[in-house]
Amino acid sequence: MNHGVVYVATNSVTGEQYVGQTRQKFKVRVKAHEVSARNPKFVFHKAINKFGFATFSFEEVFYAFDKPALDDAEKKIICYLNPAYNMTKGGSGMPGPVNIETRVKRSEDAKRRWADPEWKAKTVASIKQASQAPDFKARCSLNAKSRNLAKVRWKGHEKKKRQPKNHAESIKRSWADTTIREKRIAGLKKALATPEARAKLSSASKGRVHSKPVLERIAKAKHKPVYCKELECTFLSQKHAAEHFGVRHTTITESIKRKGKVHRQYTLVRVV
């Protein structure tokens, strides 16, 4: 099963390219690029917005079976093609390493620009003007709304309480249906009709060997009476109690062991 795919997008007008990777379905990722180009932030999406989505062709060029192979393939393809629209060196969009000389140069350039009073005043004025634009306020409002989307979505939400299923009642209803009952009995008879099935059942019962403590525990549980406080009656065994309440034998065992109630109303205890 593929972990992901590396793809190449080519501008048919300029010949410029973009290399990307995705773990989504390829068609879904291509559609996401088309949607992102409506409000472009990156160079590739700005190019789609400028030239039109129809001018770009997308092609899958590498299939990877794990994350390291996917990142390595993207880096190598970017290094080989040197695409114009990529802003990083690949590998899940991680930027390439910046050496100390480059960082120092960037810092000095920034300090020099901000030390120029004319450039500083012009930049501050453009920022203030941009912050007063209606679309800027709308974008800020949209971003704030998206950040609080989860809170707004689940505000006042109450988790629905699930009603416990009564398996005993559903089993009783199914067996009460004559059509289902006859079909089940016919199926059981058909399954045991062949000599192979009877031989298999017989060999399974003969080959079963229990230790003495297990046999004693089985005999004790089989014949030990069970008392119901609400009905004020005693059942001969847990099996008889299970048949009376229409539940499984294990349900009676668990209710006695955990001091619970059968059908949420009947308390059973073993008779000592």
Secondary structure, DSSP 8 states (H G I E B T S, - for coil): ---EEEEEEEETTT--EEEEEESS-HHHHHHHHHHHTTS--SHHHHHHHHH-GGGEEEEEEEEESSHHHHHHHHHHHHHHH--SS--S-SSTT------HHHHHHHHHHHHHHHH-HHHHHHHHHHHHHHHTSHHHHHHHHHHHHHHTHHHHHHTT----------HHHHHHHHHHSHHHHHHHHHHHHHHTSSHHHHHHHHHHHHT----HHHHHHHHHHHH--EEETTTTEEESSHHHHHHHHT--HHHHHHHHHTT-EETTTEEEEE--
